[in-house]
């Protein structure tokens, strides 16, 4: 069954004329129209699925990849001390960021000049130095840790 939705334009125009008496209502209507148009334009311009694919590839190659040198599967989210952090840095992060050859042994600069030498996961480029920062958080202050979903936490958990 096909259902057609029809907007009664005459009623909408009449409502705008009546609302013209109150500037606040008219301003709110225009603001809602602006926000809806802004959301539509931004969501149609940005390739959300492509951005998600790139971010997911970064996550899989840097955070979810197993660290070498352990007898059990360990990734970024199981880091518990400085030794684990530096093992991840030297075993996962450094090779991903400073790999100068493709998987078949061809140097990166032969294909796309020297601008492609610092490509991470093929498409992202390192623009500046990599900096590590330490953020201290209270152990019981993170509700995401209590649910077991550290990767979805918005704060320093």
Backbone as a printed PyTorch tensor [residue, N CA C, xyz], in Angstrom:
tensor([[[  0.8540,  -1.1710,   0.0000],
         [  0.0000,   0.0000,   0.0000],
         [  0.9000,   1.2340,   0.0000]],

        [[  0.7400,   2.0530,  -1.0210],
         [  1.5090,   3.2980,  -1.1100],
         [  0.7620,   4.4000,  -0.3630]],

        [[  1.4440,   5.0190,   0.5660],
         [  0.8530,   6.1210,   1.3210],
         [  1.5210,   7.4070,   0.8790]],

        [[  0.7210,   8.3770,   0.5030],
         [  1.2470,   9.6710,   0.0920],
         [  1.0780,  10.6600,   1.2310]],

        [[  2.1590,  11.3740,   1.4890],
         [  2.1090,  12.4180,   2.5030],
         [  2.0540,  13.7690,   1.8010]],

        [[  1.0320,  14.5220,   2.1060],
         [  0.8400,  15.8110,   1.4580],
         [  0.9110,  16.8910,   2.5330]],

        [[  1.7580,  17.8800,   2.2970],
         [  1.8550,  19.0120,   3.2180],
         [  0.9130,  20.0990,   2.7160]],

        [[ -0.0400,  20.4940,   3.5280],
         [ -0.9560,  21.5560,   3.0990],
         [ -0.2270,  22.9040,   3.1240]],

        [[  0.2450,  23.3230,   1.9560],
         [  1.0500,  24.5300,   1.8530],
         [  0.2650,  25.7660,   2.2780]],

        [[ -1.0010,  25.8060,   1.9580],
         [ -1.8220,  26.9630,   2.3340],
         [ -1.8990,  27.1350,   3.8410]],

        [[ -2.0350,  26.0170,   4.5500],
         [ -2.0870,  26.0970,   6.0160],
         [ -0.7460,  26.5270,   6.5910]],

        [[  0.3400,  26.0720,   5.9950],
         [  1.6690,  26.4460,   6.4760],
         [  1.9060,  27.9390,   6.2610]],

        [[  1.5260,  28.4470,   5.0840],
         [  1.6930,  29.8760,   4.8000],
         [  0.8090,  30.7080,   5.7230]],

        [[ -0.4100,  30.2470,   5.9510],
         [ -1.3170,  30.9580,   6.8650],
         [ -0.7620,  30.9610,   8.2880]],

        [[ -0.1660,  29.8430,   8.7190],
         [  0.4300,  29.7830,  10.0610],
         [  1.6110,  30.7360,  10.1640]],

        [[  2.4070,  30.8470,   9.0910],
         [  3.5200,  31.7960,   9.1060],
         [  3.0110,  33.2370,   9.1890]],

        [[  1.9090,  33.5340,   8.5230],
         [  1.3590,  34.8970,   8.5860],
         [  0.8760,  35.2290,  10.0000]],

        [[  0.2170,  34.2580,  10.6400],
         [ -0.2450,  34.4930,  12.0060],
         [  0.9390,  34.5800,  12.9650]],

        [[  1.9550,  33.7810,  12.7130],
         [  3.1230,  33.7830,  13.5900],
         [  3.9860,  35.0120,  13.3730]],

        [[  3.7540,  35.7260,  12.2980],
         [  4.5500,  36.9160,  12.0140],
         [  4.3520,  37.9730,  13.0990]],

        [[  3.2160,  37.8870,  13.7850],
         [  2.9660,  38.8440,  14.8600],
         [  3.9790,  38.6850,  15.9870]],

        [[  4.4270,  37.4790,  16.2000],
         [  5.3520,  37.2190,  17.2940],
         [  6.7270,  36.9200,  16.6940]],

        [[  7.6630,  37.8400,  16.8870],
         [  8.9890,  37.6870,  16.2890],
         [  9.7510,  36.4900,  16.8340]],

        [[  9.5220,  36.1460,  18.0780],
         [ 10.2290,  35.0050,  18.6600],
         [  9.8250,  33.6980,  18.0000]],

        [[  8.5410,  33.5290,  17.7520],
         [  8.0590,  32.3100,  17.0990],
         [  8.5890,  32.2410,  15.6730]],

        [[  8.5720,  33.3750,  14.9940],
         [  9.0770,  33.4050,  13.6220],
         [ 10.5800,  33.1110,  13.5960]],

        [[ 11.3350,  33.6920,  14.5400],
         [ 12.7600,  33.4200,  14.6090],
         [ 13.0390,  31.9590,  14.9020]],

        [[ 12.2400,  31.3470,  15.7680],
         [ 12.4100,  29.9270,  16.0760],
         [ 12.1070,  29.0650,  14.8540]],

        [[ 11.0830,  29.4280,  14.1080],
         [ 10.7560,  28.6730,  12.8840],
         [ 11.9020,  28.7520,  11.8780]],

        [[ 12.4200,  29.9520,  11.6590],
         [ 13.5370,  30.0850,  10.7240],
         [ 14.7840,  29.3550,  11.2240]],

        [[ 14.9930,  29.3680,  12.5410],
         [ 16.1450,  28.6660,  13.1070],
         [ 16.0160,  27.1580,  12.9000]],

        [[ 14.8310,  26.6140,  13.1040],
         [ 14.6100,  25.1860,  12.8820],
         [ 14.8260,  24.8340,  11.4210]],

        [[ 14.3250,  25.6880,  10.5170],
         [ 14.5440,  25.4530,   9.0880],
         [ 16.0290,  25.4960,   8.7650]],

        [[ 16.7410,  26.4570,   9.3410],
         [ 18.1890,  26.5560,   9.1220],
         [ 18.9120,  25.3100,   9.6150]],

        [[ 18.5810,  24.8590,  10.8180],
         [ 19.2550,  23.6860,  11.3870],
         [ 18.9840,  22.4530,  10.5350]],

        [[ 17.7440,  22.2660,  10.1050],
         [ 17.4120,  21.1160,   9.2630],
         [ 18.1550,  21.1640,   7.9290]],

        [[ 18.2030,  22.3390,   7.3100],
         [ 18.9590,  22.4680,   6.0590],
         [ 20.4490,  22.2440,   6.2780]],

        [[ 20.9840,  22.7610,   7.3790],
         [ 22.3990,  22.5770,   7.6880],
         [ 22.7240,  21.0950,   7.8720]],

        [[ 21.8940,  20.3870,   8.6320],
         [ 22.1210,  18.9520,   8.8410],
         [ 22.0290,  18.2000,   7.5220]],

        [[ 21.0600,  18.5430,   6.6830],
         [ 20.9190,  17.8740,   5.3930],
         [ 22.1330,  18.1250,   4.5010]],

        [[ 22.5850,  19.3700,   4.4290],
         [ 23.7150,  19.7050,   3.5620],
         [ 24.9960,  19.0460,   4.0620]],

        [[ 25.2650,  19.1060,   5.3510],
         [ 26.4770,  18.5120,   5.8970],
         [ 26.4680,  16.9980,   5.7310]],

        [[ 25.3310,  16.3670,   5.9930],
         [ 25.2890,  14.9100,   5.8660],
         [ 25.3390,  14.4580,   4.4170]],

        [[ 24.9040,  15.2960,   3.4840],
         [ 24.9800,  14.8940,   2.0760],
         [ 26.3460,  15.1830,   1.4750]],

        [[ 27.0890,  16.1370,   2.0390],
         [ 28.4110,  16.4690,   1.5150],
         [ 29.4750,  15.5210,   2.0540]],

        [[ 29.4000,  15.1980,   3.3420],
         [ 30.4050,  14.3450,   3.9770],
         [ 30.1220,  12.8770,   3.6790]],

        [[ 31.1060,  12.1570,   3.1980],
         [ 30.9190,  10.7170,   2.9680],
         [ 31.0930,   9.9630,   4.2880]],

        [[ 30.0250,   9.8620,   5.0530],
         [ 30.1010,   9.2970,   6.3960],
         [ 30.5960,   7.8570,   6.3620]],

        [[ 30.1300,   7.0560,   5.4350],
         [ 30.5530,   5.6570,   5.3980],
         [ 32.0310,   5.5370,   5.0550]],

        [[ 32.5460,   6.3940,   4.1680],
         [ 33.9710,   6.3470,   3.8360],
         [ 34.8290,   6.7630,   5.0280]],

        [[ 34.3990,   7.7940,   5.7440],
         [ 35.1420,   8.2320,   6.9290],
         [ 35.1290,   7.1270,   7.9810]],

        [[ 33.9870,   6.4670,   8.1480],
         [ 33.9180,   5.3640,   9.1050],
         [ 34.8530,   4.2360,   8.6960]],

        [[ 34.8960,   3.9050,   7.4140],
         [ 35.7890,   2.8370,   6.9550],
         [ 37.2490,   3.1600,   7.2570]],

        [[ 37.6600,   4.4030,   7.0560],
         [ 39.0400,   4.7970,   7.3290],
         [ 39.3300,   4.7370,   8.8200]],

        [[ 38.4120,   5.2720,   9.6390],
         [ 38.6290,   5.2370,  11.0820],
         [ 38.6170,   3.8120,  11.6150]],

        [[ 37.7730,   2.9710,  11.0530],
         [ 37.7240,   1.5720,  11.4780],
         [ 39.0140,   0.8420,  11.0910]],

        [[ 39.5530,   1.1630,   9.9230],
         [ 40.8230,   0.5520,   9.5170],
         [ 41.9520,   0.9810,  10.4520]],

        [[ 41.9780,   2.2620,  10.8310],
         [ 42.9780,   2.7200,  11.8000],
         [ 42.8250,   1.9910,  13.1290]],

        [[ 41.6040,   1.8530,  13.5860],
         [ 41.3550,   1.1590,  14.8530],
         [ 41.8210,  -0.2900,  14.7800]],

        [[ 41.4830,  -0.9750,  13.7030],
         [ 41.8570,  -2.3820,  13.5790],
         [ 43.3690,  -2.5640,  13.4720]],

        [[ 44.0480,  -1.6550,  12.7830],
         [ 45.4880,  -1.8130,  12.5780],
         [ 46.3320,  -1.2880,  13.7220]],

        [[ 45.8180,  -0.3640,  14.5110],
         [ 46.6170,   0.2000,  15.5940],
         [ 46.1540,  -0.2450,  16.9750]],

        [[ 44.8680,  -0.1980,  17.2570],
         [ 44.3960,  -0.4930,  18.6070],
         [ 44.0180,  -1.9550,  18.7980]],

        [[ 43.4100,  -2.5740,  17.8160],
         [ 42.9310,  -3.9420,  17.9900],
         [ 43.9410,  -4.9950,  17.5520]],

        [[ 45.0280,  -4.5740,  16.9180],
         [ 46.0400,  -5.5300,  16.4660],
         [ 46.7930,  -6.0980,  17.6600]],

        [[ 47.1080,  -7.3880,  17.5960],
         [ 47.7960,  -8.0350,  18.7100],
         [ 49.2610,  -7.6300,  18.7490]],

        [[ 49.7470,  -7.3660,  19.9510],
         [ 51.1330,  -6.9390,  20.1370],
         [ 52.0540,  -8.1470,  20.0690]],

        [[ 53.2200,  -8.0010,  19.4240],
         [ 54.1660,  -9.1180,  19.3500],
         [ 54.9140,  -9.3060,  20.6660]],

        [[ 55.3490, -10.5280,  20.9120],
         [ 56.1700, -10.8110,  22.0790],
         [ 55.4030, -11.2700,  23.2980]],

        [[ 54.1060, -11.5130,  23.1800],
         [ 53.3190, -11.9820,  24.3190],
         [ 52.8200, -13.3930,  24.0360]],

        [[ 52.6590, -14.1870,  25.0820],
         [ 52.1880, -15.5760,  24.9410],
         [ 50.6660, -15.6570,  24.8680]],

        [[ 50.0010, -14.5360,  24.9840],
         [ 48.5430, -14.4860,  24.9480],
         [ 48.1480, -13.2880,  24.0930]],

        [[ 46.9380, -13.2960,  23.5490],
         [ 46.5290, -12.1550,  22.7200],
         [ 46.3950, -10.8830,  23.5540]],

        [[ 47.1660,  -9.8760,  23.1980],
         [ 47.1330,  -8.6010,  23.9210],
         [ 47.1340,  -7.4680,  22.9080]],

        [[ 46.2180,  -6.5130,  23.0850],
         [ 46.1630,  -5.3600,  22.2020],
         [ 46.2570,  -4.0820,  23.0270]],

        [[ 45.9800,  -2.9470,  22.4070],
         [ 46.1220,  -1.6470,  23.0550],
         [ 45.2430,  -1.5270,  24.3010]],

        [[ 44.0730,  -2.1250,  24.2830],
         [ 43.1320,  -1.9690,  25.3800],
         [ 43.5060,  -2.7790,  26.6250]],

        [[ 44.4530,  -3.7030,  26.5060],
         [ 44.9050,  -4.4530,  27.6730],
         [ 46.2040,  -3.9150,  28.2570]],

        [[ 46.6550,  -2.7520,  27.8190],
         [ 47.8890,  -2.1720,  28.3560],
         [ 47.6860,  -1.8550,  29.8350]],

        [[ 48.6310,  -2.3290,  30.6650],
         [ 48.4920,  -2.1340,  32.1030],
         [ 49.6690,  -1.3910,  32.7150]],

        [[ 50.8110,  -1.3040,  32.0240],
         [ 51.9790,  -0.6430,  32.6090],
         [ 52.8280,  -0.0300,  31.4910]],

        [[ 53.9240,   0.6220,  31.8930],
         [ 54.7780,   1.2880,  30.9110],
         [ 55.4140,   0.3030,  29.9380]],

        [[ 55.7920,  -0.8610,  30.4340],
         [ 56.3900,  -1.8670,  29.5470],
         [ 55.4500,  -2.2910,  28.4390]],

        [[ 54.1790,  -2.4930,  28.7750],
         [ 53.1780,  -2.8400,  27.7570],
         [ 52.9960,  -1.7040,  26.7610]],

        [[ 52.9780,  -0.4660,  27.2690],
         [ 52.8060,   0.6810,  26.3750],
         [ 53.9580,   0.7720,  25.3740]],

        [[ 55.1870,   0.6270,  25.8560],
         [ 56.3220,   0.7320,  24.9520],
         [ 56.4110,  -0.4760,  24.0330]],

        [[ 55.9440,  -1.6270,  24.4690],
         [ 55.8740,  -2.7940,  23.5710],
         [ 54.8910,  -2.5270,  22.4420]],

        [[ 53.7400,  -1.8900,  22.7660],
         [ 52.7790,  -1.5350,  21.7190],
         [ 53.3670,  -0.4760,  20.7910]],

        [[ 54.0530,   0.5140,  21.3800],
         [ 54.6310,   1.5910,  20.5710],
         [ 55.6700,   1.0500,  19.5970]],

        [[ 56.5630,   0.2100,  20.0880],
         [ 57.6360,  -0.3050,  19.2350],
         [ 57.1650,  -1.4300,  18.3130]],

        [[ 56.1540,  -2.1830,  18.7270],
         [ 55.7110,  -3.3260,  17.9250],
         [ 54.5850,  -3.0350,  16.9640]],

        [[ 53.7300,  -2.0700,  17.2780],
         [ 52.5600,  -1.7860,  16.4390],
         [ 52.6190,  -0.3810,  15.8390]],

        [[ 52.7440,   0.6370,  16.6890],
         [ 52.6550,   2.0220,  16.2280],
         [ 53.8130,   2.4170,  15.3250]],

        [[ 55.0370,   2.1610,  15.7760],
         [ 56.2160,   2.5810,  14.9960],
         [ 56.2530,   1.9170,  13.6090]],

        [[ 56.0800,   0.5990,  13.5090],
         [ 56.0750,   0.0080,  12.1560],
         [ 54.9290,   0.5080,  11.2780]],

        [[ 53.7710,   0.8260,  11.8720],
         [ 52.6510,   1.3130,  11.0600],
         [ 52.9010,   2.7280,  10.5560]],

        [[ 53.5830,   3.5480,  11.3560],
         [ 53.7930,   4.9470,  10.9740],
         [ 55.0310,   5.1460,  10.1090]],

        [[ 56.0480,   4.3520,  10.2970],
         [ 57.3120,   4.5720,   9.5940],
         [ 57.6950,   3.3860,   8.7230]],

        [[ 56.7180,   2.8270,   8.0570],
         [ 56.9640,   1.7390,   7.1160],
         [ 57.1820,   2.3610,   5.7420]],

        [[ 58.3900,   2.2770,   5.2360],
         [ 58.7430,   2.9620,   3.9880],
         [ 58.5340,   2.1100,   2.7470]],

        [[ 58.0720,   0.8930,   2.9000],
         [ 57.8570,   0.0260,   1.7460],
         [ 56.4320,  -0.5120,   1.7770]],

        [[ 55.9170,  -0.8260,   0.5700],
         [ 54.6230,  -1.4730,   0.4730],
         [ 54.7560,  -2.9410,   0.8340]],

        [[ 53.6410,  -3.6510,   0.8560],
         [ 53.6540,  -5.0630,   1.2300],
         [ 54.4670,  -5.9190,   0.2610]],

        [[ 54.6580,  -5.4600,  -0.9750],
         [ 55.4230,  -6.2350,  -1.9470],
         [ 56.8850,  -5.8040,  -2.0250]],

        [[ 57.3380,  -4.8990,  -1.1530],
         [ 58.7340,  -4.4990,  -1.1000],
         [ 59.0910,  -3.2650,  -1.9070]],

        [[ 58.1550,  -2.6890,  -2.6390],
         [ 58.4200,  -1.4920,  -3.4340],
         [ 58.4320,  -0.2860,  -2.4910]],

        [[ 59.4700,   0.5610,  -2.5420],
         [ 59.4930,   1.7530,  -1.6730],
         [ 58.3330,   2.6900,  -1.9900]],

        [[ 57.7880,   3.3060,  -0.9660],
         [ 56.6250,   4.1860,  -1.1460],
         [ 56.9300,   5.3980,  -2.0140]],

        [[ 58.1280,   5.9660,  -1.9040],
         [ 58.4200,   7.1990,  -2.6400],
         [ 58.5630,   6.9650,  -4.1390]],

        [[ 58.7330,   5.7270,  -4.5940],
         [ 58.8330,   5.4810,  -6.0390],
         [ 57.4860,   5.5990,  -6.7250]],

        [[ 56.4150,   5.4160,  -6.0030],
         [ 55.0890,   5.4550,  -6.6160],
         [ 54.4860,   6.8600,  -6.5740]],

        [[ 54.4730,   7.4900,  -5.4040],
         [ 53.8160,   8.7760,  -5.2510],
         [ 54.7480,   9.8650,  -4.7190]],

        [[ 55.9840,   9.8490,  -5.0410],
         [ 57.0150,  10.7910,  -4.5810],
         [ 57.1970,  10.7000,  -3.0650]],

        [[ 57.9980,  11.5880,  -2.5010],
         [ 58.3340,  11.5150,  -1.0830],
         [ 57.1820,  11.9200,  -0.1660]],

        [[ 56.1230,  12.5180,  -0.7160],
         [ 54.9850,  12.8970,   0.1220],
         [ 54.2630,  11.6880,   0.6890]],

        [[ 54.4450,  10.5250,   0.0990],
         [ 53.7210,   9.3320,   0.5290],
         [ 54.5180,   8.4770,   1.5100]],

        [[ 55.6770,   8.9460,   1.9640],
         [ 56.5010,   8.1160,   2.8320],
         [ 55.8720,   7.8910,   4.2000]],

        [[ 55.2010,   8.8600,   4.7400],
         [ 54.6480,   8.7400,   6.0860],
         [ 53.1550,   8.4690,   6.0500]],

        [[ 52.7260,   7.5110,   5.2630],
         [ 51.3130,   7.1450,   5.1780],
         [ 51.0160,   6.0640,   6.2080]],

        [[ 49.9690,   6.2740,   6.9890],
         [ 49.5410,   5.3050,   7.9880],
         [ 48.3020,   4.6010,   7.4540]],

        [[ 48.3180,   3.3000,   7.3910],
         [ 47.2410,   2.4720,   6.8760],
         [ 46.8600,   2.9060,   5.4520]],

        [[ 47.8170,   3.3560,   4.7090],
         [ 47.6280,   3.6310,   3.2970],
         [ 47.0950,   4.9930,   2.9250]],

        [[ 46.2240,   5.6050,   3.7300],
         [ 45.6000,   6.8540,   3.3070],
         [ 45.8750,   8.0390,   4.2180]],

        [[ 46.1250,   7.8060,   5.4900],
         [ 46.3850,   8.9020,   6.4210],
         [ 47.8730,   9.2130,   6.4360]],

        [[ 48.1980,  10.4930,   6.5500],
         [ 49.6020,  10.9020,   6.5570],
         [ 49.9530,  11.5590,   7.8850]],

        [[ 51.1800,  11.3240,   8.3220],
         [ 51.6750,  11.9840,   9.5260],
         [ 52.1330,  13.3720,   9.1210]],

        [[ 51.5310,  14.3920,   9.7300],
         [ 51.8460,  15.7750,   9.3790],
         [ 52.8630,  16.3860,  10.3330]],

        [[ 52.8270,  16.0020,  11.6110],
         [ 53.7490,  16.5520,  12.5980],
         [ 54.3270,  15.4010,  13.4140]],

        [[ 55.1200,  15.7620,  14.3990],
         [ 55.7060,  14.7410,  15.2610],
         [ 54.6200,  14.0530,  16.0830]],

        [[ 54.8420,  12.7800,  16.3870],
         [ 53.9150,  12.0340,  17.2360],
         [ 54.2380,  12.3750,  18.6830]],

        [[ 53.2140,  12.8180,  19.4310],
         [ 53.4210,  13.1960,  20.8290],
         [ 52.5480,  12.3240,  21.7140]],

        [[ 53.1120,  11.8980,  22.8270],
         [ 52.3680,  11.1170,  23.8130],
         [ 52.0510,  12.0140,  24.9930]],

        [[ 50.8250,  11.9480,  25.4570],
         [ 50.4180,  12.7350,  26.6210],
         [ 49.8150,  11.7960,  27.6470]],

        [[ 50.0230,  12.1420,  28.8930],
         [ 49.5030,  11.3310,  29.9760],
         [ 48.3560,  12.0650,  30.6400]],

        [[ 47.2480,  11.3820,  30.8160],
         [ 46.0850,  11.9430,  31.4860],
         [ 45.7640,  11.0470,  32.6680]],

        [[ 45.6800,  11.6420,  33.8220],
         [ 45.3510,  10.8700,  35.0270],
         [ 43.8520,  10.9580,  35.2740]],

        [[ 43.2660,   9.8210,  35.5530],
         [ 41.8330,   9.7570,  35.8330],
         [ 41.6120,   8.8950,  37.0700]],

        [[ 40.5170,   9.1530,  37.7590],
         [ 40.1730,   8.3360,  38.9130],
         [ 39.6920,   6.9750,  38.4320]],

        [[ 40.0760,   5.9410,  39.1500],
         [ 39.7330,   4.5780,  38.7270],
         [ 38.2300,   4.3300,  38.7590]],

        [[ 37.5300,   4.8660,  39.7330],
         [ 36.0890,   4.6270,  39.8480],
         [ 35.2790,   5.7280,  39.1800]],

        [[ 35.9270,   6.6860,  38.5290],
         [ 35.2080,   7.8160,  37.9760],
         [ 34.7590,   7.6350,  36.5440]],

        [[ 34.9540,   6.4700,  35.9680],
         [ 34.6070,   6.2740,  34.5580],
         [ 33.4610,   5.2750,  34.4410]],

        [[ 32.2540,   5.7260,  34.0900],
         [ 31.1410,   4.7830,  33.9810],
         [ 31.3140,   3.7980,  32.8240]],

        [[ 32.0910,   4.1680,  31.8130],
         [ 32.2860,   3.2530,  30.6820],
         [ 33.1250,   2.0510,  31.0920]],

        [[ 34.0830,   2.2280,  32.0200],
         [ 34.8980,   1.1120,  32.4730],
         [ 34.0590,   0.1140,  33.2580]],

        [[ 33.0700,   0.5880,  33.9740],
         [ 32.2360,  -0.3210,  34.7480],
         [ 31.4040,  -1.2110,  33.8440]],

        [[ 31.0360,  -0.6990,  32.6530],
         [ 30.2660,  -1.5020,  31.7090],
         [ 31.1630,  -2.3620,  30.8310]],

        [[ 32.4500,  -2.1520,  30.8880],
         [ 33.3750,  -2.9340,  30.0700],
         [ 33.5510,  -2.4160,  28.6590]],

        [[ 33.1780,  -1.1700,  28.3820],
         [ 33.2890,  -0.6120,  27.0390],
         [ 34.2300,   0.5710,  27.0570]],

        [[ 35.5090,   0.3340,  27.2590],
         [ 36.4880,   1.4160,  27.3430],
         [ 36.6300,   2.1480,  26.0160]],

        [[ 36.4890,   1.4440,  24.9040],
         [ 36.7300,   2.0950,  23.6320],
         [ 35.6460,   3.0990,  23.2710]],

        [[ 34.4900,   3.0420,  23.8950],
         [ 33.4140,   3.9820,  23.6020],
         [ 33.4150,   5.1740,  24.5500]],

        [[ 34.3440,   5.2060,  25.4820],
         [ 34.3820,   6.2990,  26.4500],
         [ 34.8040,   7.5940,  25.7790]],

        [[ 34.1300,   8.6740,  26.1320],
         [ 34.4420,   9.9730,  25.5400],
         [ 35.5500,  10.6890,  26.3140]],

        [[ 35.7660,  10.3110,  27.5470],
         [ 36.7400,  10.9930,  28.3840],
         [ 38.0020,  10.1760,  28.5760]],

        [[ 38.8610,  10.6410,  29.4520],
         [ 40.1440,   9.9500,  29.6800],
         [ 39.9670,   8.7600,  30.6120]],

        [[ 39.3930,   7.6940,  30.1200],
         [ 39.1530,   6.5140,  30.9590],
         [ 40.1520,   5.4240,  30.6360]]])
